[in-house]
Amino acid sequence: MKRFFIKHSILFLCACQIFAQRITPVNEGAKKFEFKYRENDAYRILSTVEEDVYINGIKHHTSEILNRVSVKVTSVDEKNMTAVHNGTFMTSENSVLAKTLGNKTFSYGEEYTSIFTRDRFGVYTIDDKYFMPVVRDVPVFPDREIAPGEKWTYKGHEAHDLRRIFNLEKPYKVPFNANYEYLGAVTENNRKFDVFQIYYEMSFSLDTSRMAQLGEMPETTTGFSSQLVFWDSDKGAIDHYSESFKIEIITNYNNVMTFIGTAHAEITEFQRTATKQNVEEITKKISALGINDVNVKSTDKGLTLSIENIQFKADSDILLESEKLKLNKIAEIISNYPNNDLLVTGHTALRGDERSRQELSEKRAESVAQYLIQLGVKDNYHIFTQGKGAKEPVASNNTESGRSKNRRVEITILD
């Protein structure tokens, strides 16, 4: 069974028991809830999923999945109270085994872009060429005031990407009825939120009889989700939510895969970093701090600090002390962006075989990321790593000066 299908189902399919979290909402009377949109608003959704995976009733492994969504509101229709959102979706996964072996950060996964419109009640309008987000029309509020204890139901659907498994060119849409209850208001960390309980079940099947030549594939999928959503009425947006879930997949070979776990998500507003002004300001700070061999540039992911000729012990991922001093100074700059995640990318010169270059670039990115974590710049849930080997040179590999530029680590302050 391919994890691609499972991971993207897990993100939002969800299921299970009622939360152990205890809250005592306060009845503040009936309120009307609406999404509030402002042009150029930018926000990030970071969700962490912890799940146990069972195959035919036997526990196989435990995984931790990190989903990062970066969204910008590109336009707002004030008359119809709708907004166009431009989003980038990324999923990464660590198994308990991988973390035990020392891979403590999340590798930066495959990205998906999406453009969609959402109205003030939460209803989506999205073209079939986009496969994200998976869950749509959750939450949706009625066009009236809601009192604590009041319940309502609204249709939603999930859009699954089955291109790689079934060669389906459009999202496979699975409808469901979401059941809502407004619980009341709570105060957390001196902030007031309105709390909603959301629950839905879903079940869908695919006719795989014509696809037997493709091998094992999911035939029936069932699941349910129980969520607590904490709403910020001042901002007109979700602040965070918790979820408990269970998913069961039966394949055409009669194998049963079960996924049981919990999820937590935080939604954070942030400022775009990849601006000309920021590039100029950080370049000046680097010069003032006396940091050599560091270039600053704007990229499609954010603002990147490229540390060229970074020094490790020969053919290893062990940082030299001189490079740690350099990273100490760079950490001062990065700390000015507390709400932005980091992506650390390792690069090598064209030396050795492709596999060894790839492994070395990944290990060196991990080494730099771990040092930044030690400095307290970010925790391991807000810093990602990836290795590029020698695939993206910035200079010729025919000279030593060129190779030294290509042996680099890039730290991107993500938008």
N, C-alpha and C positions, 0 to 999 in steps of 0.2 A: 504494500500500500504506500502510495507516495505521500510524503509529509506535506508537499505543497498544498494538496487539497485539504488536508486535515488542519493545517495551521490557519488557513484563511477561513475555515469554518469556525474554528475555535475562537477566533478573536471576538466574535460577536454572537455566535450561536448560543448559547450557554444554558446552563441548567443547574438545577439542584435544589439544595436544601435552603431553608431560610437562614439569613445571616445570624451569626452568633453575636454580631455587634448590637448592643442595646442602646436605644435612644429613647428619650422622653420628650416628644414634641409638645409644644404649647399651642393652644387654640387661640389664634389671633383673628378669627373670623374669616369670612369669605374673601378671596382675592382673585384677580384675573392675572393669568400668566401668559407672557408673550416673549418671543425672542426679540432682542434689540440688536440692530445691525448698524455699524458705522463704517463708511468707506475707508479702506486702507488699514482697518483693524487686522492685526496678525495674532494668531494664537497657536499654541502647540498642545496636542493631546498625547500624553505619555501613559500607556497602560502596561501593567505587569501582570502576566498570567502565570500561575503556578498550577501544574496539573500532574496527575498520576495517569499513566497509560497502561491499560490492560489489554492483553491479547488472549482471546478465548478464556477469559476469567482469571488469567495469571498475570500478576503485575510485571510489566516489562521494564519500565523506567519512569523517572520523574523528570519533568522538563520545566524550564522557566523561559517564558516567551515575552519579549519586549516589543511593543508596537508603538511606533512614533509617527504622528501625523502633524504636518505643518501646513497651516491654512492661512490664506489672506483673503479678506473681503475686497473684491475688486470693484464692485459697483453696488449701489443700493437704489431700488425703486421706491421712493417715499410714498407714492400714490398707492401702490399695491402692497407695500410693506414686504417686499421680497429682496433678497440679496444674492449676488453671484459670488461663489466661493471657488478659489483656485487652490487645490490641495495636493500635497505629496505624501504618500503612504509608504511606510517601511516596516518590515517585520524581521526580527532577529530571534534566534533561539539558542539557549544554552541548556545542555543536559547536566544533571548532577555529576555524571562521570567527567564531562569536560571541565567543569569547575574544579573537581578534585585533582585533575591533572594540571591545573594551573591557569586555565583559560578563564580569567575572572571577569573580563569585560565582555560586552556583547559585540559580535562582529556586525558591521553594517550590512544589512541585507538588501535584497532587491527592492527597487523603488517603483511605485506606480503613481501616475498623475491622474487627476480627475478635476473636472469643472462641473459644478452643479449649482442649482438655485434652490434656496430654502425660504419658505414663507414665515410669517411671524408666529404661526402656530406650530411649525416644525415639519411641514410636509415638503418632501423633496420633488424637484423636477430635474431629471438627469438623462442624458443621451445614453443609448445602449452600447456605445463604444467604450464607455467607462465601466470598470469593474469594481471600483471603490467609491464610497465605503460599502462594506458588505451589508450592514444593517441600515435600513432606511425607514424613515417615518417613525422613529423612536427617539425621544418622546414627542408626542403630539398632544397639544392642549385644546380643550373646547373653547369656543368663542363666547365665554361667559365666566362669571365668577365661580370659584370652586371653594367649598367649605371643607375644613378638616373632616376626614371620615368619608368624604364623597368619592364615589367610584365612577369610572367610565371605561369604555372600550374603543379602540381605534385600530383600523387595519394597518399593518406594516408588511414589509417583505425583506427577505435577504436575497442578495444578488451574488451568486457563486461563479467563480472563474474556473470553468472546466475545459479551457482551451487545450491544456497539455494532456489531459486525461481522455477527453471525449471529442476533441477537435471542434467544440462548439464555439462559434465566433462571437456569440452574444452572451451576456450574463444569463445564467440559469436562475430564474426568479422563483423563490419559494414564499408564498404568502402565509401570514399568520395573523391572529387577533391578539393584540397586546392588551392586557388588563391593568388598569391604573388605579391607584388610590392615593389621595393627598393625605399625608399623615399629620401635617402641621409644621410649626417653626421650631428650630433648635438653634442653640448658640454653641459654636466651636471656636476655640482660640480667639474669643472676643469678636467673632464674626457671626452674623445671623444668616441662616439658610432655611429655605423651605424644602421639605423632604417628601419624596414620592416613592412608593413601592410600585415596581413594574414587574409583571410576570407574563411570559408567553411560552407556549409549546409549539413545536413544529415537527413535521414529518414529511419526508418526500422520498420517492422512489424513481429509479431510472430503468428503462427497459434495456438491459444489456445483452439480450439474446442475439442481436445483430453485431455485437462487438466482442464476441468470444475470442477472436483472434488477437485481441489486444492484451489478453491475460487477465489477471485479477484486478478488479475495480469495485468501487462502492456501488451497491445496488439499492440498499435502503438506509436512510439516515434519519434518526429521531433525536430529539433533544428538547431541553427546556431551560429557561433562564429566569433567575430571580435577582432583581437589582434594587439597590437603594440609590436614588439620585438626589444629590444635594444641589439646590438651585439658588443662585444669587439673583434676587429680584432687582437689585440696583443695576446690575450689569445686563440683566435679561439673558442669562446664559447659565449653563451647567458649570459648577465649580469642580466637583469631583463625584465619583460614584464607585460603588462596590458591587461585585457580582459573584454569584455562586452558580456552578453549571455542571451538567452532565451531558455527554454526547455518546451515542452508540451507533456504530457503522457496521452493517452486515454486508460482506462482499458476495460476489457471484460464486465464490468458492466456499461459501458458508463459514468464513472466518468472521469472528466478532471482535471489533476493536472498541474499547470503551475509554472515554476521557473524562476524568472527574477533577474539578479544581475550583479555584477562586481567581478573581481578577480585581484589580484596583486601578483606577485611572484618575489623573489630575489634568486639569485644563489650565494653561498658563498663558497670559498675554505677554508678548515680548516685542521689542523693537527690532526692525530689520537691521542687520549689521553690514550687509554688503553695499554700503554707500561710498561715494567718492570722498565725502567728508571723513568718514571713519578710517578709510585707507590712509588718507593724509595724516590724520591725527595719530594713528598707531605707528606709522612710519617715523614720525617725529619722536614718539616715545621710545621706540627701539634705538634710534640714534642717540637720544639723551641718556639712555641706560647703558650705552656702549656695547650693544649686542651686535656681533658681527655675523655675516653670512645668513641673514634673515630677510626674506622678501615678503611684502604684503600685497595681496591681490584680492580682487572681488571675483567670486566664482558663482556658479549656478546654485550651489548649496549654502553659501554664506561668505564669510570673510576668512581668508586663509593666510596663515603665517607659515611660510615655507622655510624650514631650517636646512640649509644646504651643508654638505660635507659634515654631517653630524657624526661624531666620533664614538664608536663602540670598540670594545676589545676585538681583536682580529677575528673575523668570521664568526662573530657571536652577536647576541642581543644585549650584552652587558654594557650599560652606559659608562663612559669615562667620567671622572669627577668634574672635569672642566665643562662637560655638557650639562651636568646637573646644575652647575652654577648658572649656566645660560638659561636653563628651564626655570630656575628660581625667579629670574627676572621676567621671563615671558609669563609666568604665573601671575605676576602683578598686573599685567595687562589684561589677561583673560578674566581675572576676578572682577573686572568692571562690567561683566556680562553675566550676572548670576542666574538669569532666567533662560539662557541659551545653552543647549547641549553642545558637546564637543565631538568632533570626528577626527581621529588620529590616523593618518595614512602613511604607511611605510613604502619607500621606493629603494631600489638597488641599481647599481651600474650593471652593464652587460657583462657579467662574469659568472662562470659556472653554468650549470644547466637550468632550464626553466623552472623545474620543480624546486630545486634548492633556492633559487632566487625568490620564488613565491613564498616559501616557508620562512626565509630569513626576513623578508619585508614584513610579514605578519608578526613575527616574534619581536621585531624592533618597534613596530607600532604598539604592540602590547606593553613593551618595556617602558616606553615613554608615557603611555596612558597610566600605567601603574605608578610611575613616579609622580604624575600630576595628582593622582588619587591620594598618595601619601602626603602631598603638600596640602591637601584639603581643598583643592580647586573645585573638584566635582566628586560625587560618589560614583560607583560603578554602574548605576542605573542611568547616568546622564553623560556618559562618555562611551563612544563607540570606536571600534578599530577596524581597519582593513589593510590588506597588503596588495600592492600592485606589481611586485616584482620589478622587472625592467621594461614594463609595457608602456610607460608614459615618461620617456626621457625629456629633459628640458635643455639638454646640450648633447653634443656629439660624444659617443663612447670611444672614439678613436684617440682621444687625448686624455691625459691624467686630469687636467683642469676640468674637462667636460665630465669625466666620470665622477669627480668629486662633487659636482653640482647635482648629478643624478642620484648620488647616495644621500638621500634627504628624507626627512620626516615632515609631513605637513599637518598642522593643527588648524582645523576649520571650526570657527565659531558658527554653528549652524543657525540658519534662519528658521 
